C-alpha cells in the first residue's frame, strides 16, 4: 500500500517539519518502496524513527528515481540493497563493539561508495547529462571500469568515486584511536590525557600505550610526559576546567591530524571533575597519494577525468583533505586527473547538507569545460 503524507508525518517524522516539500517526501518513500522492495524500509529501519531515519530514506528515494532510468541502473540498486545493514539500530550497535566493525568494513565501504555514485548519477541526470555507470575503458592495453562517465556537448568525462572515511585503513586507525581514548575506570577521574601517535600501532603497542597512560595518570605529581620510541608521545595533566578548551601540547607537527577524544564526568555540580583523553595521529600526503594512484589508473588518457572524494566520516576531513590533494596536483604529477571534487555529506535536523570543494589540476592532460565545472560544483 503506497505511503501517504499523514502516515509519514506522524509515524516517521513524529510531527516534525523538514526542509522538503511534502509531495517530494511522499514520492521518495514510495520510490524506495518500489526500488528496494515493499518490506525493505520496515525491515531495515525497524523501530528507528524521527528525522534521522526519514532523511536518509528521502535522499535515497530521490537518487533511486534517476538511477532506475539509466542502463545497468539495477546493478547499482542491488549493490545498495545488498550492503545496507539489515537493521539500522543493530548495525549501529555492532559497530561500537570494536573488532566486529572489521567484519562490516567491506560492506560499509561498498555502501558509502554506491550511495555516492547514485547521488552523482541523479545530479548529472537532473542537469540533462547522459550518464553511464561502469563503462568499459582500455587503458595501457588493460580493461578498466570507471565508476561512471557523463556526457555533455559531445564530450565524455570519466568519474571515479572514493570514500576514504570508510576505507579499511581509516577504520583501522579510528578503531585504534577509540581503543586508546576509552580508558577504563582504573584511571583516576581528575586527569586530562593526550596521546600523539607517530604511527598506527600494533596490538602489543596499543596495550603498552594504555598501560603507560594509566601509570602516568596515577601519579600525584603532574604534569607527566613519556615517549614510547617511534610509537607515541604521552602527556598527562591535572583536570582543570579552564584548560579544557585549549589543552594541547607543543608537538612540532604541521601535517593534518586525525583526532578522537573521550570525556567522562563525575556527577558533581557543573563540570565537576572528569577525565578527558585525546588521541591524535598525523594523516600524511602518502595516504592521499595512494588514493590518487589507485583511482587515476581507472581514468582515460584521452578524455577529462574527475575524482569525487567523499570525506564524510572523517572528523575535520573537509578541512583536512583539500590541502592534502592540492599538494599532490602538481604540474608534472597526476596529470590524468583533471580535477578533484571533495564532498562532505551530513544530516541536520531539517535536511541533508552537502559541502563541496572543487580543486582543478593546474596542468591536466585534458581540461574540464567551464559548464561541467559549474555543474560539478553544484552537486547536492
NUDRENGU-316731 format. One record per residue (C-alpha): residue number from 0; residue in one letter; x, y, z. Coordinates in steps of 0.02 Angstrom, whole numbers. Example, Ala and Ser with C-alpha at 12.3 -4.5 7.8 and 13.67 -1.06 7.14 Angstrom:
+------+------+--------+--------+--------+
| pafi | mike |      x |      y |      z |
+------+------+--------+--------+--------+
|    0 |    A |    615 |   -225 |    390 |
|    1 |    S |    684 |    -53 |    357 |
+------+------+--------+--------+--------+
//
This chain:
+------+------+--------+--------+--------+
| pafi | mike |      x |      y |      z |
+------+------+--------+--------+--------+
|    0 |    X |      0 |      0 |      0 |
|    1 |    X |     76 |    169 |    -50 |
|    2 |    X |    139 |    286 |     84 |
|    3 |    X |     27 |    435 |    124 |
|    4 |    X |     84 |    604 |    190 |
|    5 |    X |    -13 |    594 |    353 |
|    6 |    X |     63 |    423 |    393 |
|    7 |    X |    241 |    483 |    358 |
|    8 |    X |    215 |    643 |    458 |
|    9 |    X |    151 |    552 |    612 |
|   10 |    X |    245 |    387 |    607 |
|   11 |    X |    413 |    437 |    532 |
|   12 |    X |    434 |    623 |    560 |
|   13 |    X |    348 |    619 |    729 |
|   14 |    X |    259 |    779 |    676 |
|   15 |    X |    422 |    874 |    647 |
|   16 |    X |    448 |    988 |    497 |
|   17 |    X |    584 |    962 |    367 |
|   18 |    X |    652 |   1071 |    228 |
|   19 |    X |    574 |    958 |     97 |
|   20 |    X |    408 |    978 |      9 |
|   21 |    X |    279 |    851 |     72 |
|   22 |    X |    249 |    790 |   -107 |
|   23 |    X |    437 |    761 |   -126 |
|   24 |    X |    441 |    663 |     37 |
|   25 |    X |    294 |    551 |    -11 |
|   26 |    X |    367 |    520 |   -184 |
|   27 |    X |    535 |    474 |   -109 |
|   28 |    X |    463 |    349 |     16 |
|   29 |    X |    361 |    265 |   -121 |
|   30 |    X |    512 |    262 |   -238 |
|   31 |    X |    615 |    171 |   -107 |
|   32 |    X |    470 |     52 |    -80 |
|   33 |    X |    464 |     17 |   -267 |
|   34 |    X |    651 |      2 |   -300 |
|   35 |    X |    708 |    -89 |   -142 |
|   36 |    X |    554 |   -197 |   -108 |
|   37 |    X |    393 |   -170 |    -15 |
|   38 |    X |    460 |   -233 |    153 |
|   39 |    X |    633 |   -154 |    142 |
|   40 |    X |    601 |      7 |    237 |
|   41 |    X |    516 |    -81 |    381 |
|   42 |    X |    646 |   -219 |    394 |
|   43 |    X |    795 |   -102 |    377 |
|   44 |    X |    741 |     38 |    493 |
|   45 |    X |    641 |    -66 |    616 |
|   46 |    X |    583 |     46 |    759 |
|   47 |    X |    706 |    185 |    713 |
|   48 |    X |    602 |    342 |    687 |
|   49 |    X |    618 |    531 |    678 |
|   50 |    X |    707 |    647 |    557 |
|   51 |    X |    870 |    548 |    569 |
|   52 |    X |    781 |    397 |    497 |
|   53 |    X |    670 |    490 |    373 |
|   54 |    X |    802 |    599 |    290 |
|   55 |    X |    910 |    452 |    228 |
|   56 |    X |    752 |    373 |    155 |
|   57 |    X |    704 |    535 |     67 |
|   58 |    X |    878 |    559 |     -5 |
|   59 |    X |    887 |    378 |    -60 |
|   60 |    X |    719 |    392 |   -148 |
|   61 |    X |    774 |    546 |   -243 |
|   62 |    X |    930 |    454 |   -304 |
|   63 |    X |    842 |    292 |   -349 |
|   64 |    X |    716 |    383 |   -458 |
|   65 |    X |    856 |    434 |   -577 |
|   66 |    X |    963 |    277 |   -558 |
|   67 |    X |    818 |    170 |   -620 |
|   68 |    X |    818 |    265 |   -784 |
|   69 |    X |    996 |    226 |   -839 |
|   70 |    X |   1067 |     68 |   -920 |
|   71 |    X |   1126 |    -55 |   -787 |
|   72 |    X |   1047 |     52 |   -651 |
|   73 |    X |    980 |   -108 |   -573 |
|   74 |    X |   1159 |   -164 |   -536 |
|   75 |    X |   1189 |     -8 |   -432 |
|   76 |    X |   1024 |    -28 |   -341 |
|   77 |    X |   1070 |   -208 |   -300 |
|   78 |    X |   1237 |   -152 |   -226 |
|   79 |    X |   1149 |    -27 |   -114 |
|   80 |    X |   1022 |   -156 |    -59 |
|   81 |    X |   1150 |   -293 |    -29 |
|   82 |    X |   1263 |   -184 |     77 |
|   83 |    X |   1136 |    -89 |    182 |
|   84 |    X |   1130 |   -154 |    362 |
|   85 |    X |    985 |   -274 |    389 |
|   86 |    X |    937 |   -173 |    542 |
|   87 |    X |   1000 |      6 |    562 |
|   88 |    X |    992 |      7 |    752 |
|   89 |    X |   1079 |   -161 |    771 |
|   90 |    X |   1208 |   -116 |    640 |
|   91 |    X |   1249 |     44 |    733 |
|   92 |    X |   1267 |    -50 |    896 |
|   93 |    X |   1377 |   -184 |    817 |
|   94 |    X |   1500 |    -55 |    751 |
|   95 |    X |   1526 |     12 |    927 |
|   96 |    X |   1587 |   -155 |    992 |
|   97 |    X |   1760 |   -136 |    914 |
|   98 |    X |   1828 |   -287 |    821 |
|   99 |    X |   1656 |   -325 |    748 |
|  100 |    X |   1672 |   -170 |    640 |
|  101 |    X |   1808 |   -259 |    542 |
|  102 |    X |   1678 |   -385 |    484 |
|  103 |    X |   1567 |   -243 |    423 |
|  104 |    X |   1703 |   -134 |    347 |
|  105 |    X |   1693 |   -202 |    170 |
|  106 |    X |   1504 |   -186 |    159 |
|  107 |    X |   1507 |    -16 |    245 |
|  108 |    X |   1634 |     48 |    119 |
|  109 |    X |   1539 |    -27 |    -28 |
|  110 |    X |   1377 |     52 |     34 |
|  111 |    X |   1456 |    225 |     53 |
|  112 |    X |   1534 |    209 |   -119 |
|  113 |    X |   1372 |    151 |   -203 |
|  114 |    X |   1270 |    290 |   -122 |
|  115 |    X |   1394 |    421 |   -181 |
|  116 |    X |   1388 |    351 |   -359 |
|  117 |    X |   1198 |    354 |   -353 |
|  118 |    X |   1200 |    534 |   -292 |
|  119 |    X |   1311 |    584 |   -439 |
|  120 |    X |   1201 |    491 |   -563 |
|  121 |    X |   1047 |    584 |   -501 |
|  122 |    X |   1137 |    751 |   -500 |
|  123 |    X |   1203 |    740 |   -678 |
|  124 |    X |   1040 |    672 |   -747 |
|  125 |    X |    945 |    817 |   -670 |
|  126 |    X |   1062 |    930 |   -770 |
|  127 |    X |   1019 |    835 |   -931 |
|  128 |    X |   1186 |    744 |   -945 |
|  129 |    X |   1197 |    571 |  -1020 |
|  130 |    X |   1259 |    454 |   -883 |
|  131 |    X |   1331 |    277 |   -894 |
|  132 |    X |   1394 |    175 |   -747 |
|  133 |    X |   1548 |     64 |   -754 |
|  134 |    X |   1587 |     93 |   -939 |
|  135 |    X |   1723 |    -17 |  -1012 |
|  136 |    X |   1884 |     76 |  -1048 |
|  137 |    X |   2051 |     15 |  -1118 |
|  138 |    X |   2199 |     95 |  -1029 |
|  139 |    X |   2375 |     39 |  -1075 |
|  140 |    X |   2302 |   -117 |  -1155 |
|  141 |    X |   2204 |   -166 |   -999 |
|  142 |    X |   2016 |   -162 |   -969 |
|  143 |    X |   1959 |    -34 |   -841 |
|  144 |    X |   1786 |      6 |   -774 |
|  145 |    X |   1774 |    182 |   -702 |
|  146 |    X |   1626 |    213 |   -586 |
|  147 |    X |   1534 |    317 |   -716 |
|  148 |    X |   1552 |    433 |   -862 |
|  149 |    X |   1447 |    583 |   -905 |
|  150 |    X |   1424 |    669 |  -1071 |
|  151 |    X |   1385 |    848 |  -1114 |
|  152 |    X |   1423 |    942 |  -1275 |
|  153 |    X |   1482 |    779 |  -1357 |
|  154 |    X |   1624 |    760 |  -1231 |
|  155 |    X |   1637 |    617 |  -1107 |
|  156 |    X |   1705 |    647 |   -933 |
|  157 |    X |   1758 |    492 |   -835 |
|  158 |    X |   1722 |    495 |   -649 |
|  159 |    X |   1795 |    391 |   -508 |
|  160 |    X |   1725 |    394 |   -331 |
|  161 |    X |   1824 |    364 |   -172 |
|  162 |    X |   1762 |    365 |      8 |
|  163 |    X |   1920 |    371 |    117 |
|  164 |    X |   1819 |    392 |    277 |
|  165 |    X |   1750 |    216 |    254 |
|  166 |    X |   1908 |    132 |    192 |
|  167 |    X |   1980 |    -14 |    290 |
|  168 |    X |   2136 |     88 |    327 |
|  169 |    X |   2041 |    233 |    405 |
|  170 |    X |   1926 |    116 |    501 |
|  171 |    X |   2079 |     27 |    571 |
|  172 |    X |   2151 |    194 |    627 |
|  173 |    X |   1990 |    251 |    711 |
|  174 |    X |   1971 |     82 |    793 |
|  175 |    X |   2144 |    110 |    870 |
|  176 |    X |   2102 |    288 |    923 |
|  177 |    X |   1941 |    226 |   1001 |
|  178 |    X |   2032 |     87 |   1096 |
|  179 |    X |   2155 |    209 |   1172 |
|  180 |    X |   2037 |    355 |   1206 |
|  181 |    X |   1910 |    249 |   1300 |
|  182 |    X |   2016 |    212 |   1451 |
|  183 |    X |   1934 |    106 |   1585 |
|  184 |    X |   1884 |    157 |   1759 |
|  185 |    X |   2052 |    109 |   1832 |
|  186 |    X |   2115 |    281 |   1780 |
|  187 |    X |   2079 |    417 |   1906 |
|  188 |    X |   1947 |    543 |   1855 |
|  189 |    X |   2040 |    708 |   1880 |
|  190 |    X |   2157 |    694 |   1731 |
|  191 |    X |   2175 |    755 |   1554 |
|  192 |    X |   2274 |    634 |   1445 |
|  193 |    X |   2342 |    669 |   1271 |
|  194 |    X |   2420 |    537 |   1160 |
|  195 |    X |   2510 |    580 |    999 |
|  196 |    X |   2540 |    429 |    888 |
|  197 |    X |   2683 |    426 |    765 |
|  198 |    X |   2607 |    276 |    675 |
|  199 |    X |   2459 |    157 |    688 |
|  200 |    X |   2524 |     42 |    825 |
|  201 |    X |   2517 |   -147 |    838 |
|  202 |    X |   2407 |   -233 |    967 |
|  203 |    X |   2558 |   -253 |   1082 |
|  204 |    X |   2598 |    -68 |   1068 |
|  205 |    X |   2417 |    -19 |   1099 |
|  206 |    X |   2420 |   -113 |   1264 |
|  207 |    X |   2585 |    -30 |   1308 |
|  208 |    X |   2513 |    143 |   1271 |
|  209 |    X |   2357 |    110 |   1377 |
|  210 |    X |   2461 |     43 |   1523 |
|  211 |    X |   2577 |    194 |   1513 |
|  212 |    X |   2429 |    314 |   1514 |
|  213 |    X |   2363 |    230 |   1671 |
|  214 |    X |   2533 |    237 |   1756 |
|  215 |    X |   2564 |    421 |   1717 |
|  216 |    X |   2387 |    473 |   1764 |
|  217 |    X |   2400 |    388 |   1934 |
|  218 |    X |   2550 |    492 |   1987 |
|  219 |    X |   2513 |    634 |   2107 |
|  220 |    X |   2645 |    746 |   2030 |
|  221 |    X |   2578 |    822 |   1868 |
|  222 |    X |   2605 |    856 |   1726 |
|  223 |    X |   2689 |    698 |   1662 |
|  224 |    X |   2766 |    658 |   1493 |
|  225 |    X |   2831 |    496 |   1418 |
|  226 |    X |   2895 |    444 |   1248 |
|  227 |    X |   2873 |    267 |   1180 |
|  228 |    X |   3008 |    262 |   1047 |
|  229 |    X |   2942 |    280 |    868 |
|  230 |    X |   2765 |    244 |    929 |
|  231 |    X |   2688 |    377 |   1039 |
|  232 |    X |   2713 |    531 |   1147 |
|  233 |    X |   2601 |    534 |   1302 |
|  234 |    X |   2557 |    683 |   1412 |
|  235 |    X |   2451 |    692 |   1569 |
|  236 |    X |   2388 |    848 |   1654 |
|  237 |    X |   2281 |    883 |   1808 |
|  238 |    X |   2097 |    914 |   1771 |
|  239 |    X |   2067 |   1099 |   1752 |
|  240 |    X |   1902 |   1162 |   1684 |
|  241 |    X |   1983 |   1321 |   1617 |
|  242 |    X |   2116 |   1225 |   1522 |
|  243 |    X |   1998 |   1100 |   1439 |
|  244 |    X |   1955 |   1201 |   1282 |
|  245 |    X |   2136 |   1240 |   1241 |
|  246 |    X |   2230 |   1089 |   1309 |
|  247 |    X |   2361 |   1040 |   1181 |
|  248 |    X |   2545 |   1002 |   1194 |
|  249 |    X |   2676 |   1077 |   1080 |
|  250 |    X |   2708 |    936 |    957 |
|  251 |    X |   2801 |   1003 |    806 |
|  252 |    X |   2680 |    929 |    679 |
|  253 |    X |   2620 |   1026 |    528 |
|  254 |    X |   2526 |    884 |    444 |
|  255 |    X |   2337 |    868 |    467 |
|  256 |    X |   2286 |    758 |    613 |
|  257 |    X |   2151 |    630 |    639 |
|  258 |    X |   2086 |    657 |    816 |
|  259 |    X |   1969 |    564 |    932 |
|  260 |    X |   1928 |    616 |   1109 |
|  261 |    X |   1827 |    545 |   1253 |
|  262 |    X |   1757 |    639 |   1401 |
|  263 |    X |   1691 |    564 |   1563 |
|  264 |    X |   1623 |    673 |   1704 |
|  265 |    X |   1584 |    642 |   1886 |
|  266 |    X |   1406 |    685 |   1938 |
|  267 |    X |   1459 |    841 |   2032 |
|  268 |    X |   1381 |   1011 |   2008 |
|  269 |    X |   1437 |   1099 |   1847 |
|  270 |    X |   1585 |   1019 |   1761 |
|  271 |    X |   1644 |    941 |   1924 |
|  272 |    X |   1791 |    827 |   1894 |
|  273 |    X |   1818 |    711 |   1750 |
|  274 |    X |   1938 |    626 |   1632 |
|  275 |    X |   1972 |    678 |   1455 |
|  276 |    X |   2080 |    576 |   1338 |
|  277 |    X |   2132 |    645 |   1168 |
|  278 |    X |   2219 |    535 |   1039 |
|  279 |    X |   2297 |    604 |    880 |
|  280 |    X |   2385 |    533 |    729 |
|  281 |    X |   2451 |    626 |    575 |
|  282 |    X |   2366 |    594 |    410 |
|  283 |    X |   2505 |    602 |    282 |
|  284 |    X |   2524 |    650 |    100 |
|  285 |    X |   2571 |    470 |     65 |
|  286 |    X |   2393 |    413 |    104 |
|  287 |    X |   2322 |    547 |    -11 |
|  288 |    X |   2441 |    494 |   -148 |
|  289 |    X |   2391 |    311 |   -130 |
|  290 |    X |   2209 |    361 |   -154 |
|  291 |    X |   2251 |    463 |   -310 |
|  292 |    X |   2362 |    325 |   -381 |
|  293 |    X |   2227 |    194 |   -358 |
|  294 |    X |   2090 |    297 |   -439 |
|  295 |    X |   2188 |    385 |   -577 |
|  296 |    X |   2229 |    215 |   -653 |
|  297 |    X |   2043 |    197 |   -691 |
|  298 |    X |   2035 |    359 |   -791 |
|  299 |    X |   2052 |    385 |   -977 |
|  300 |    X |   2210 |    456 |  -1056 |
|  301 |    X |   2110 |    533 |  -1198 |
|  302 |    X |   1967 |    616 |  -1103 |
|  303 |    X |   1948 |    725 |   -948 |
|  304 |    X |   1942 |    636 |   -781 |
|  305 |    X |   1865 |    687 |   -616 |
|  306 |    X |   1891 |    605 |   -446 |
|  307 |    X |   1749 |    632 |   -322 |
|  308 |    X |   1810 |    611 |   -145 |
|  309 |    X |   1677 |    591 |    -11 |
|  310 |    X |   1761 |    630 |    155 |
|  311 |    X |   1605 |    601 |    258 |
|  312 |    X |   1651 |    500 |    412 |
|  313 |    X |   1818 |    588 |    438 |
|  314 |    X |   1803 |    720 |    576 |
|  315 |    X |   1877 |    879 |    505 |
|  316 |    X |   1900 |    792 |    337 |
|  317 |    X |   1827 |    933 |    235 |
|  318 |    X |   1965 |   1047 |    300 |
|  319 |    X |   2099 |    912 |    301 |
|  320 |    X |   2087 |    836 |    127 |
|  321 |    X |   2088 |    989 |     12 |
|  322 |    X |   2260 |   1038 |     72 |
|  323 |    X |   2325 |    860 |     51 |
|  324 |    X |   2255 |    850 |   -126 |
|  325 |    X |   2320 |   1020 |   -181 |
|  326 |    X |   2496 |    966 |   -135 |
|  327 |    X |   2478 |    812 |   -247 |
|  328 |    X |   2406 |    900 |   -400 |
|  329 |    X |   2567 |    974 |   -465 |
|  330 |    X |   2606 |   1024 |   -647 |
|  331 |    X |   2704 |    863 |   -677 |
|  332 |    X |   2608 |    747 |   -560 |
|  333 |    X |   2441 |    656 |   -579 |
|  334 |    X |   2402 |    742 |   -745 |
|  335 |    X |   2269 |    614 |   -793 |
|  336 |    X |   2163 |    689 |   -654 |
|  337 |    X |   2080 |    848 |   -722 |
|  338 |    X |   2008 |    891 |   -552 |
|  339 |    X |   1956 |    826 |   -382 |
|  340 |    X |   1785 |    864 |   -306 |
|  341 |    X |   1788 |    844 |   -117 |
|  342 |    X |   1618 |    822 |    -34 |
|  343 |    X |   1558 |    802 |    144 |
|  344 |    X |   1379 |    744 |    173 |
|  345 |    X |   1295 |    764 |    342 |
|  346 |    X |   1119 |    767 |    409 |
|  347 |    X |   1045 |    911 |    510 |
|  348 |    X |    876 |    908 |    595 |
|  349 |    X |    799 |    981 |    436 |
|  350 |    X |    887 |    903 |    285 |
|  351 |    X |   1047 |    832 |    214 |
|  352 |    X |   1187 |    957 |    182 |
|  353 |    X |   1325 |    928 |     54 |
|  354 |    X |   1482 |   1033 |     70 |
|  355 |    X |   1588 |   1043 |    -89 |
|  356 |    X |   1763 |   1097 |   -137 |
|  357 |    X |   1823 |   1080 |   -317 |
|  358 |    X |   2010 |   1077 |   -347 |
|  359 |    X |   2068 |   1095 |   -527 |
|  360 |    X |   2232 |   1021 |   -585 |
|  361 |    X |   2349 |   1162 |   -640 |
|  362 |    X |   2413 |   1065 |   -791 |
|  363 |    X |   2300 |    916 |   -834 |
|  364 |    X |   2308 |    813 |   -992 |
|  365 |    X |   2129 |    868 |  -1028 |
|  366 |    X |   2038 |   1018 |   -959 |
|  367 |    X |   1862 |   1009 |   -888 |
|  368 |    X |   1742 |   1128 |   -976 |
|  369 |    X |   1675 |   1279 |   -884 |
|  370 |    X |   1498 |   1212 |   -897 |
|  371 |    X |   1549 |   1045 |   -822 |
|  372 |    X |   1643 |   1132 |   -681 |
|  373 |    X |   1488 |   1233 |   -640 |
|  374 |    X |   1377 |   1079 |   -634 |
|  375 |    X |   1505 |    976 |   -537 |
|  376 |    X |   1523 |   1114 |   -407 |
|  377 |    X |   1336 |   1118 |   -378 |
|  378 |    X |   1324 |    935 |   -328 |
|  379 |    X |   1196 |    913 |   -189 |
+------+------+--------+--------+--------+
//
